[in-house]
Every structure is written in C-alpha cells, then in structure tokens.
Amino acid sequence: MNQLDQIYDNAAEHTKIKILEDVDRYLGSQEAMPTYKEYLSERFHYIDQICVNVWLNKITTKISKHEKKKYLSDKGYETENVDRKLINHLFRTEMRDYQPFNTSEWLNDRFESKNEEWVDRYKKARAHFLQKAEEERLQRKKYLIRETIEEKIDEIIEQEYSLLYLYIRHMTAKQLTSDFKNKTRYCQVDTFALEEKLEEAGGFNSDAYNAMADFLGELTGNIHKTFHWGKGYFEYETYYYVYKNNISGYLSDTLQTLALRNLPEELFEEYEETYGKPLTGKAVKKLIAHTLHDINESFFESIQEEYVEDLLKLADIPFDPSIHKELFEKDLEDRERQKAEELAEHQRKKEEEARMLEYVFGQEYSPSLERAKRYVLHIGETNTGKTHHALEGMKLASSGMYLAPLRLLALEVYDKLNRDDVPCSLKTGEEEKLVSGSQHLSCTVEMFHEKDFFDVIVIDEAQMITDKDRGFSWYKAITKANANEVHIIGSRSAKSMMLQLLGDADIVLNEYSRDIPLEVEAKEFKFKHVRKGDALICFSRKRVLETASRLQQEGHSVSMIYGSMPPETRKKQVLRFINGETSVIVSTDAIGMGLNLPIRRIVFLENEKFDGTKRRILTSQEVKQIAGRAGRKGLYNIGKVAFTKDIKRMKALLEMEDEPVHTFAIAPTNTVFERFQRYYRDLGTFFELWDKFESPKGTKKAALTEERDLYERIRGTEIEAKLGIMDLYGFLHLPFSKKEHDLVRQWEETMYAIIEGVELPEPRIKNRNLEELELTYKAIGLHLLFLYRLEQRTEALYWERLREEISDHVHERLKTDIKELSRKCRRCGKKLPWEHEFQICDACHTTRSKRYSYYRR
C-alpha cells in the first residue's frame, strides 16, 4: 500500500489550497479586518472537515477495488461477493483516521505572529471581493436592460403582429410567382436517395396545387445537408426549407427595423451607458433570436395553409396594409368556408361508407341460428370418445354429414362408416368419392353448404372457430347448419363460446372426462429410455425425419406423421403402428387432432414451436391436445407424459384449467361479395374495405394475407379483367401451400389457362427424392382443386389415382431414405452428433462469431 503515502501527500497539498481559498473568502466578505484568532474561532470546524473530505475522496477514487479488498482482508473483513458500495464504505471508515493532517499547526505556522502577511492577505482578498461584487452589479444591470428591451420588443410585435404577417404573406407571394415563372420542376421516385438522378418535368402548373404545403414538397434540384436523430446526411432539397429560410430572413430584417424605430429613446441611452457602446441592429437581432424562432414557426405554419391560387393573385398588388388586410380577410373567409364544405363532404362520405360497411359486412356476422331444431354438444378432453358418440348418432340417422378439420379425418370417417355398412361418400376440395345410394357424406368443414339438408350434421374440433384463417368455416357451419340435429364436438375451452352462439336453442350438453389418467414422469427423458408404444413429438418435418432416422439406426421400428405428409401415407404409417409393425411413432402436433392410437407415452422432445411468426412456448391447450393422446383403455390404463426439460413448467401447463375462448374468426362469404358488388367490382377495393370494417365484439377478422399476396401477382392482368369477383376470390382462396414457390407458379399458369380457354397445364411430376415426391403430391392436389372447381370430374379420377401412387412412393421412400439420414451442419455439411443442440457445427459457429466481431469493430 505504498500508494497511500503518495495519495496522502497529494491530499495534504490539496487541503492547503482549499483552506487558503476559505481564508480569502472569509476575509473578503468582512468590511473591517478580523484577527487571525477570530477567523480560527469561526471556521475551525469547517477547516477540519475540509481535510477529512479531501482525503477520503482521494483514496476512494485513486485506490483500485482490488487494493481496497486486499487491505480490508488484511484487517479481517470478508470481501468475496461483497457489493462495491459496501467495499467503499468499509474502506473509507478504515481510512478516516489514517494520519490526519494537522490543519491548526499548518495555519499557525503560516499566519500566527505574522501580522503583516495577514494584513496584506486581507487587503488583496477584500479588493478581489469588491471587484467581483462590482462585476456582478454590472452584469445584473446588463441583464435588467436586456430584459426591459425584450419586453418592449414583445409589445411592439404584439401591436404589429397582423401587419407583420400581411407583409410576410406578400413577400412569399412574390417569391412564389417568381418561382412558378422561372424555376424548373424535377421528379424522382425516392426523394432521399442521391444515387437516383433527377429528371426535369417542365414548369410548375398552379392547378396542380391546392395549399402551399402541396407545393413545398417539390424538389428545387439542389442538394443540402439535413439532420435526423442527431445524424447529418445529404439529400435533395425541397422548397419547404427554402421558404422557411426566406420567411426567417424577412422576419429578422423587418423586426430589427421595427425595434430600432419604436424603442423609447431612454432605452438607447441606458443601453449605451451600461455596455459602453450604442444599441445596433446586430444587437437587436441577438435579443430577439428566441422570439424570432417562435414567430417564424407560427407564420410558416400559416403560410403552408394558404392557397396557392390566392398568393399568386396577391403578388402584383403593391403592399398597402389596409388593402392587403381586406384581401387576406376575404381569402381567409373563403378558405374557411371551403374547408367547412370539404369537412362536411368528408363526413357525409364517412357516414355513407359506414352504412355501406354495415350493409356489406356487418349484417353477415351477427350470430343467427337459422334451421337446426336441436343441438347436441360433446365437450371434453382429448381421447374421451366425444367423436365416437357423435358419429354413432349420425349412423342411425336417415342422412348425415360429418365436417372434419383435416382431409385425413374426413377420409377416416368415410372408411369407418362404409366398414360399418353405412354407405358414405367423401368430398374434399381435392377429391370426391361417391358411393351409390349413400345418404351420408364425410367432408372437410370448408365444403359445408348451408342449402344442403341432412337429418344429422356432426361438426368436429369446434374450438377451431378461433383460428384466424379458418375459424369462420366453423362459425358458418354451426350457425347455418340445415339439419334436424347438429352435433358439435369441442374442447372445454369452447364450451362458453358454443353456448353463447347457440343462445336459446334446444341444447343437450354432454361433458366427457378421461377414464385413463395422465401421469407426468418425474425424470427428464433421454433417447436411451425409448420403449414400445412411445410417441415422440417435435415440431418440424426435418426434426421428425432426423429423429426417426436416429431411432431406426438404434434398432427401433418407427412410424412417422407430419403436416405435409400425404394423408394416404399418414394412414399407412398409422396402421403400421396400430398393427404392431412399428413400435414407436415420431410426429409433429398433427397427432393431436383426431388420431386415436395405442400410445403408451407421449414424449415432448421440444417445448417450443415456430408458429409462422416466431418461436414460442407451447400453450396449455396445445400441451393438453397432444398429451391427451397417451393411454388406451384395456391396453395402457395410465397415459404417461414425458419431457426432455423444464418438467415443472410443462406439467403446470398440462394441469392448467382451460381458459374459455371469447372470440371467433370471421371471413368473407358469398353473401358479402354479392352485397359488395352493388358498390364496386374490384378485389383491391374489397381488401381495403375489409381492413376498414371493424370486426364486431367477440370476433376477429381473417387477415386474408395469402389471398392478398396471390391477388397482387395478377392485379391488373387479364385474369382480373375476365373473371368475376366471386370466381376470382374463390381461386385465390383455394386451400394449397402458398409458401411453396412452385405451387404458386402452377396456380398462376393454371389461371391463365382458364381465362384463355385452353387445357390446364399438368402438374410437374418429380420423384428424385422424398421432398420432390411430397411436392409432386401437393402439385397434383392443387390440380385436383381446379378440376373439381371446374366440374372436370372424369379427368380428376385419373389424377386421384396418380396421386395415390405418389403417396405409395412416399410411403416406400420413408422406409428406405430414413435409414441413411444423418444430422449435418447446414453450412459446411459436416456430420453432427444427434445430441448437438444447434443446426451448425462448433467450427462454423466460431468462424461466424469471429466474422461478426470483425464487422462490428
């Protein structure tokens, strides 16, 4: 701690300086010279405190934290994991009594018995004090005279305010006239990009501008420097800046003249006496700088509201305040009347638009049960037999329709009813299978048509009514079902919404609970724990394939399920698991809807999923929907659930009470389009009005993002010109994967073929690998959507058979391709361990981090 001695010496010298400053302040404030002893008696407490404060401040700032902790440790203090503030406090306490500087002894040596030196110091201190006092008096006098002059100038401005604006208005009018006659108009797409050259666009046309604000946005052809958020950069200059600077110049000169002409003579004399120089125009400008800024802002704002036409008429009229005042008042009156008329017209159009929006949209989305005589609600958890009981009621009816959320489930019910000797047809957007003599129909919910009557209608997964894109299909089916009896199947979260929608209708409520309890395993799941009957859940096709490959390489037989898998392939994969050909199933959350499988345990390999916007933690409802698939009565009487991490949190989500849904989704209907066409005929306007329409309480509008994106591809083309608005929207609304570039291109080519009246282009058949086969399956599905929409059923049969062959190929490729699959770094292709957490190897991550750090320097 040798450093302490150095700091002590420095603190002592600093203390001496501070004490001498105190001596001078004390002596200078006394009219009669006090004795040295009188000084000590009054100031000794303060002098001692100066010494302590200087010393403690020095050692606090100059000694490092490490040295402080070492010193305190030597004194027996515990310093590990101690807050910095506490370390400083303890160290200052220890240092307070470290070799205190003897101020009294030093002062006595300096001044005691040295009267001449004390007298000399008093004279100098007193002279300095009086000099400072005189300077302060003079500054105060200068401040008061400036304040008085500013107040007088403010009075002058207030008296001449109207005249000032009339003059500025006239000068602006002359400048505007000159610019219209002599300046060139320039155009540019991006006003701020200097890379784009300006093009001359002729002269200015006064008819093109209403208010001055419209003209001020035009480019001057010059470049200037501007500042945004403290950063300066160059851009093309607009007349906005030119006119604002001009008005500031006019005001500055005019106010200077007004002030010099109207200030009282005594203020000029007092100013010259105080400052020792006359009051000039330059001095006045400095005094009015703040006032000038405020007036400039106010006048420039008013100028922007002026009509260009009024100013152009004003330019050639000599400036006579009375004449210009009369002209201004007339122009202002005309302008306010025109604004009132415009406001009234705007309000009229707004009210007319509100009535139109209510007529086109509002009337369509008020819940109204139109036909069904009786509603049977089947409410409960996953895997409780809700769908089974509803279908049993439909099988006994003279006619029935089952509405499924997925094509796979529609296909499953179609097969089940026909196996049970209940003839049933199938209808989805991509296929039709008509069974002779059938009075029952299984279809996807989008195929519902309110004019078709059935004895019983079954609507599955009713909680999907909240889905932002598809929810309205459930709303429409529930509220427009044309049947004697409607069975609605949903989760507990949908119960209150269903009861609210059905209102006073005849309702039978059946609530279901699991016979088989769910049990969350206490230990984190590891791959070595995989057993027969497990279903491993992850949330991407890539992860499903990688996991299945890993399991197969470790000796397990595996079935797979993921969203883009063909339903026929999915069915075969499921049957292999049911029949015991495979012992484990790997799936996305697609397993959570409608699939009843002999699953012993659901294993969540991930607790998060990408929802199309961001990665997020699973919701309670998602966890329940998936976990509910565990257990099979008579086989697995306890459904087990396992997680790879964060078990406590995920268990809480599983056990959380269902929160009731409060809103359902709405989307455009044929009725909406029929009403819309009484006003407009283009989809662009329709989408604009859809955005303006305020969704009724308890509803949320479908975003229609995919339909808009497709529309932008064909907007203004022959396709839009030749198709009616309802037909065009129907094609935009076709249910296919609009994120697949190849499918979007196929859709566009098919649309051109339709309007040109030629044969539809056949989908491209690719089969080099699993991805191409799955894309081919989707392409044929899109082709079938067009064929059925165009009533080309005969040709559709061929493509249905071909699609089934493709699904068989997918099934076979899954058996072979998965065996050799491995995890690879997406940057360098290096093989990764199965347990590797990231999609790139450590080497690539290190290289990327170094490159990122380099560019940040």
LUMVEX-972963 format. One record per residue (C-alpha): residue in one letter; x negated, y, z negated. Coordinates in pm, whole numbers, plus 50000, padded with zeros to 5 digits. Each point is the difference from the previous one (the first is absolute). Example, Ala and Ser with C-alpha at 12.3 -4.5 7.8 and 13.67 -1.06 7.14 Angstrom:
# residues 2
A487704955049220
S498635034450066
//
This chain:
# residues 857
M500005000050000
N497095024650072
Q502525017450219
L501775013049688
D497035021849906
Q499955016150345
I503745006649986
Y499655014049648
D497385025350113
N502225010250292
A503035003549770
A498005021649757
E499025024450276
H503595001050126
T501215006749645
K497655029849965
I501365015150320
K503624995449885
I499255015949659
L498335030350157
E503025004350228
D502214999749689
V497755026049832
D500315023150302
R503784996050017
Y500325007549628
L497715030250004
G501515014650317
S503524999649855
Q498975020349689
E500205038350014
A497485002949711
M496994977149980
P500564971549748
T497094985649802
Y498514966150077
K501454986549671
E503485012850094
Y499744980750327
L498974967949819
S502805002549744
E502655003050275
R498614975650258
F498074972649814
H502804973950033
Y500215005550376
I496224999650041
D499744966149830
Q502784986450223
I498185012350315
C497044978049912
V502154968849941
N502085004850317
V497005005550230
W498204969349859
L502994976550021
N500895011150354
K496434994850117
I499604964849863
T503484989550126
T499255009650360
K496284992750020
I499844965649832
S501194970550213
K502704976349883
H497454971949988
E497705019949766
K502945009849779
K501114963649964
K496404989149924
Y499665026849730
L503344990849841
S499184962850014
D496775006949809
K502185017549741
G502184969049964
Y502995009950217
E501824975350230
T499825015450349
E501024972550245
N503345006050178
V500405033149815
D501695029550172
R497685027550131
K501805027049798
L499504980649678
I496314994950080
N499615037950046
H501895007149676
L497834976249794
F496795012950155
R500925036749936
T500824991449639
E496614983549954
M498205029550166
R501805027649806
D497375001249725
Y496974992050221
Q497285026149914
P502365030049975
F498505032350136
N499435025549719
T501725030550148
S499675021749687
E496234995049984
W499625008150369
L502155031549973
N498175011949691
D496674996150178
R501425019850292
F501795029049827
E499555000949617
S497665028849894
K499765010650367
N502265030349988
E498565016950308
E500704969550218
W503554997749852
V500655037250074
D498684996450356
R502194969450061
Y503055018949867
K499415029750233
K499684977750306
A503004978449904
R502155030449929
A499005016750331
H500814967950190
F503334996849817
L501015036050083
Q498924995550363
K502184968650031
A502915018349837
E499695028750250
E499854975450292
E503124982549873
R501785033849959
L499115009250357
Q501144966150132
R503275004049816
K500475034350151
K499294986250350
Y502474971749939
L502695024649891
I499535023050302
R500094970150238
E503154987249831
T501645034250028
I499105003250370
E501344964850071
E503285008149822
K500365031950207
I499264981250323
D502654973949905
E502505028549953
I499075014350342
I500394965650164
E503374994849834
Q501225033750131
E498674993650351
Y500624962050020
S502745001350263
L498065025150210
L496914977949977
Y501894969850134
L501535020250285
Y496515011350100
I498554964549981
R502984987350199
H499375025950271
M496274992250018
T500764962650021
A502515006650279
K497355018950202
Q497494971849947
L502594973850103
T500895018950318
S496345002950092
D499394962849938
F503004989750209
K498745021350290
N496294992849984
K499344966849825
T500044964650141
R501954971849847
Y498084967749924
C501234964949935
Q498504969849827
V501444967649864
D498045000449674
T499615035549872
F497184991449762
A497744977950215
L497245020450165
E499054969750211
E503075006450214
K499595029150241
L502675026750022
E501985004350318
E501425033150123
A503794999550021
G500705034350155
G501335030549821
F502415003349709
N503754999150053
S501965018749734
D503024977550055
A497994970449867
Y499855014849650
N502695009249754
A498255012149684
M496405012549977
A499124968349806
D500564980550324
F497505021450191
L497385000649725
G499414962850045
E498615005850351
L496264996350065
T497835030650072
G497324979950181
N497375008449736
I498414978249733
H499855010049634
K498914985249669
T502634991249745
F500074983749658
H502144971849865
W499514986049650
G496775019849971
K498494984650314
G499225021950302
Y500384988350358
F500585014650346
E503264998750193
Y501815017750281
E501375033449882
T503715008850008
Y501605034550007
Y501094993949641
Y496535009449873
V499595028650250
Y503225017649901
K499494994149629
N496565016450022
N501375028550215
I502765007649750
S497464999649718
G497895025450192
Y502985022850073
L501014999049633
S496515006449867
D499525031250213
T503525013149938
L499934994749622
Q496595016549976
T501315031050180
L503205000849791
A498044997749674
L497465027250085
R502825022750118
N502354995449701
L497854994449689
P500085029549750
E496995023350021
E499104995049632
L499404962950064
F497385008650265
E498275023449752
E500154974949712
Y498664972250225
E497065021350117
E499215010749644
T500034963849876
Y498174983450290
G497825028950102
K501194997550362
P503185009050192
L502964976350052
T499704987950363
G502104978250229
K497574971249945
A500535002149624
V503775001150049
K499864968150213
K498264981949715
L502645012149754
I502924988450216
A498504966450109
H502344978849785
T503065020950081
L499084999050370
H499924961949995
D503494997649847
I501535025250243
N498294983550295
E501504966149908
S503455015349959
F499895020150324
F498564971250202
E502774977349877
S502595025750108
I498315004850340
Q500234962450065
E503785002249957
E500305028650253
Y501434991050341
V497525002950288
E502665016450214
D500555028049743
L496275007849967
L499425001350376
K502755026550029
L498415020049720
A496465003250139
D500525029950235
I502065020949754
P497775026649835
F499744995849626
D502605022049837
P500914986649652
S503685009450023
I500434984550348
H498074968649913
K501934996449674
E503285001150188
L498744974350255
F498724977049725
E503265000849807
K501934991750317
D497614971550093
L500154986749644
E503805000950000
D500114981650336
R497444974849880
E501884992549678
R503264996550192
Q498334975950245
K498494980149714
A503404998049832
E501514987250326
E497174974750039
L500444988949641
A503734995950048
E499394980250320
H497424978649823
Q502454993649716
R502744991350249
K497744975150178
K498894985849669
E503584994449889
E500874985750341
E497014976649978
A501034989449648
R503504991450127
M498474980850291
L497614980849771
E502894991049773
Y502094988550296
V497184980750174
F498324984749694
G501755007849672
Q503294982550069
E498204968050095
Y498184995349672
S502795002649746
P500604965149855
S503314985550117
L501074963749979
E502124994750305
R501024963850042
A498874973649751
K502654987649756
R497704984549740
Y496345003349901
V497974973249823
L496715012149852
H497204974949937
I497535018749778
G496904985349840
E496344991250007
T498104982750277
N500494962550038
T503234997749801
G502314985550269
K501755032450099
T499744994050375
H501014963249962
H503255008849822
A500875027150252
L499384976750296
E502134972949845
G502915024450003
M499295009350363
K499834963250110
L503554994149875
A501385030450187
S501674998050340
S497365024050136
G496935016249851
M496955021250063
Y496714999849812
L497875031750014
A496304994249926
P497135024449939
L497644978650212
R500304980350321
L498474970349817
L502814999549742
A502645003050271
L498374970150170
E499914980749671
V503735005349934
Y500814991650362
D498184966649959
K501534993249656
L503635005350106
N499624978850311
R498384972249792
D503005001949766
D502374995250298
V501125036350001
P499525011850361
C498075032549986
S498535022750270
L496885021249968
K499605036150111
T497005022449945
G498645027450219
E497584975750161
E502104968750043
E503504985650023
K500914963749937
L503684994450064
V501504967849857
S503134988050172
G503155004849792
S498185018049717
Q501895025349792
H496975007949784
L497105022650088
S496585005149841
C498215031950097
T497735027949883
V501695029149824
E499305023650293
M502284978250218
F503055008449786
H502895014950198
E502915014149806
K502614991050264
D499394962349964
F502344983849746
F499064970049783
D501744982649716
V496805002249789
I496875021550044
V496854993449793
I497495028849965
D496624988749858
E497295020149816
A502295030049947
Q497325018449799
M498435007050341
I502595027850029
T497305022749853
D497484993050280
K499195033250169
D500034985650353
R502454970749994
G502205007549698
F502875014650198
S500684966450165
W500954986449656
Y502035031049919
K501934996650323
A500594962749955
I501215004149640
T502325029450063
K501264990350347
A500294962149963
N503114988050183
A500954968949801
N502414985549747
E497114993749763
V496475014249983
H497254983549798
I497155023549903
I496734984949870
G497485022149818
S497605005349713
R501055014249663
S498585033750107
A502715002550268
K502944992949770
S500975035849907
M499545012050360
M502284972450133
L502705007249739
Q499795037050081
L500334993950374
L502934975949959
G501875023249765
D503544987849927
A499874970150237
D500964964949884
I496654987649861
V498874966749855
L496655002749826
N497824969049965
E496745004849811
Y497224974150012
S497064992749774
R497094976450049
D500414964949861
I496234996250030
P497965023949782
L496905018150127
E496794996649804
V496995022950056
E496684982349953
A497715016249743
K496754993550189
E498885017950315
F500334977850307
K496884986650171
F499904981250331
K498734968849826
H503404998949821
V502024994350322
R502484971249959
K502694982850206
G503165021250022
D498205033649972
A501015029950214
L497185025550029
I501195035450081
C498015027350176
F501135029550208
S498444998450347
R499874974950282
K496185001149994
R499894991449629
V502504971650049
L497864984250275
E496755004449805
T501534985049686
A501494970750191
S496634993450166
R498215000549666
L502504975549850
Q499764976450297
Q496205000649985
E500314990749632
G502174970050084
H503565013149959
S502784996150258
V501625033950057
S503135016050144
M500065037050090
I502635027550020
Y499505036150111
G502225026750156
S498784998750361
M500204961950014
P502684987350243
P503084988749800
E499904965650164
T496374996149895
R500835012349652
K502804974149982
K497584972150090
Q497455012449748
V502705000249733
L501214964950091
R496464986449972
F499875013349643
I503504987249914
N499224965550143
G496724997449809
E497765001650309
T498305029849840
S499395005049630
V499495037849988
I501655029550175
V498335033950063
S502395028550075
T500595037150011
D503045014649821
A502074985750288
I500464970049768
G502095021449767
M503045002450225
G502274970150050
L497484971549993
N500794973149738
L496934977849973
P498734973649753
I497485024049846
R498414991049667
R498135032549953
I499885034150165
V496465014449995
F499515037150074
L496555003250156
E500585037850022
N501925024549782
E500105027050266
K501285003150355
F499785024950287
D503525013450060
G499265016950334
T498825032249836
K497694990649712
R498904971349779
R502114998549684
I500754977249708
L502894975950053
T503385011249869
S501874980749735
Q502604989250256
E497304987350239
V498334979749725
K503364984949897
Q501064992550357
I496794980650068
A499514984149657
G503624988350004
R499114974250266
A498144979549736
G501794969249862
R502314973750150
K502734983649794
G499264963349944
L496445003850130
Y498435029749822
N502265009649709
I497695028449904
G498925025250262
K496445010849937
V498525033750101
A496275008350006
F497955031150070
T496315004650081
K499715031249780
D501885025349787
I502354973149867
K501545021449725
R501045027450239
M501394976350264
K501914980049739
A501625032349881
L501145007150358
L501454964950025
E501925003549673
M501155035850058
E503755005350024
D501245007050351
E500505036950063
P503245005750191
V499675014850348
H501735033350042
T499585008150368
F500584982050327
A498655007050345
I502005014650289
A499224999650372
P501705011650323
T503044980450120
N501864998450332
T502725022149851
V497385026149910
F498685000050357
E503535002850144
R500655030849787
F496565014650074
Q500624998150376
R502875024549966
Y497315026449936
Y496714988250154
R498614973450232
D496314995849912
L498324979249731
G497465027249920
T502805022049864
F501524969949826
F496794993749804
E499815037149908
L503574999549867
W499364967549816
D497185017849816
K502305029349914
F502824977949876
E499944998249621
S500514964249893
P503004996449764
K499344993749633
G499034963949939
T498624995150352
K496725004850182
K499535004250373
A497994975650206
A496865017750121
L500454986950359
T496225003650037
E499584971050241
E502935011250215
R498595035450018
D496534987550096
L501434979050283
Y502215028750112
E497015023450030
R498454975450251
I502955002850238
R501295035049920
G500745019550316
T499454969550223
E502384982350237
I500834976049719
E501575027749792
A501635015850305
K501714967950122
L501114983949674
G502875010749778
I499045011149653
M501534969549825
D498374975450239
L496645017549966
Y500165000049620
G500964963250008
F496794992350190
L497965022049765
H501524981349706
L499104965050122
P498444980749710
F496444992950110
S496545007649860
K499505035650122
K496485001349854
E498804975150262
H498675020150294
D500584971450248
L503654996949897
V500625037550027
R498514999450351
Q502214970050088
W503055018749868
E499175030450215
E499424979350316
T503304981849943
M501845033149955
Y498735012450337
A501054967250160
I503525004349860
I500525035050135
E498434990850334
G502304969850032
V497204974550052
E499244967449823
L498705003349647
P496244994949971
E499194966549845
P498115000249671
R496304992050020
I499194964649882
K496714998349809
N498834969349811
R496265002049943
N500355002249622
L502535001649718
E500355038050013
E500784999350373
L502564972349956
E501785019749726
L499975031650213
T501374979950295
Y502794987349777
K500895036149910
A499825010650366
I502474972650100
G502215010649706
L500035035850132
H500824987150350
L502914980249855
L501295031249820
F500285016850341
L501524969550169
Y502774996149743
R500685037349996
L500354998850380
E502214968549983
Q497444979050191
R500644968649793
T499054974250263
E496495013550038
A499805003849622
L500324962449958
Y496744994250190
W498125025249788
E501464985349679
R498614965950096
L496635015150088
R499925019149670
E500684967649813
E497034984350180
I497855029549893
S501104995249638
D498964963250029
H496595011250125
V499715024149705
H500824971349764
E497314977950154
R497415027950007
L500615006349632
K498964964149934
T496775002750197
D498865036349989
I500315003749624
K497554972049929
E497035019550138
L501045034749882
S497655018449767
R499745034349843
K497705023050192
C498715035449954
R502055021650231
R496925021150084
C497194975350063
G501884966950019
K497974983949723
K501804971749817
L501335010949659
P500644978649690
W503714993249943
E499835018549667
H498495031550157
E502285028649901
F499475022850301
Q500304996950379
I496375010050068
C496814984149867
D497805016449735
A497325008850258
C502475018650223
H501485017549698
T496535011849893
T499185012350352
R503285018850022
S499505015749657
K496505012150096
R501305014750325
Y502855017249815
S497585014549745
Y497725012550281
Y502835018950173
R501175015249675
R496625015949933
//
